[in-house]
Amino acid sequence: MANRLKVALPYTFRFQTHPPRSRGAHPDLLETMVTMPEGVMTTRRVIEELVRQLPPGWQATALSAVFILYKEEVDAYPQATILARS
């Protein structure tokens, strides 16, 4: 799921890997089956729906040059927008 999203998005997308600094996605991202509603959705709506279906503790954050998806709860990113939390 994360790798497919990374390829499809027109901007940089980083996500938590396992083990850290590897290319393999975190097990939550590999094992979660995501079902998207029918119809056209904005990128933000896709991200919100995706994160809503992940196990608790995930956060999607838009930074100035990248979109990140990590298992964290951080409010202290300068100039960032928290898009969704699970």
C-alpha positions, -999 to +999 in steps of 0.1 A: +000+000+000+027+025+010+049+017-020+020+020-044+010+054-029+046+066-031+047+058-068+013+074-075+018+107-057+032+137-076+054+147-046+077+131-021+061+106+002+081+091+031+068+064+054+080+044+084+100+014+075+109-018+093+136-021+103+144+016+104+163+030+074+154+000+053+132+000+022+106-023+037+074-007+049+063-010+085+042-042+091+011-021+098+014-006+063+019-040+048-009-059+067-037-033+068-064-038+041-077-004+031-110+001+014-116+034-004-151+048-010-163+050-046-159+082-066-134+110-070-115+121-039-089+147-032-055+136-022-062+149+013-094+128+015-075+097+004-048+103+031-075+109+058-093+077+048-061+057+047-049+068+081-084+063+096-081+026+087-046+021+101-040+008+136-039+035+164-008+057+166-002+067+129+001+103+119+001+118+084+019+152+082+024+176+053+058+194+055+069+221+031+085+196+006+072+162+016+043+142+029+052+118+058+034+089+074+049+077+107+037+059+138+041+090+160+022+118+177+042+149+171+028+185+171+062+202+170+070+201+133+077+237+122+055+249+094+037+216+090+001+205+088-011+174+106-035+158+080-048+129+100-042+106+130-053+071+137 
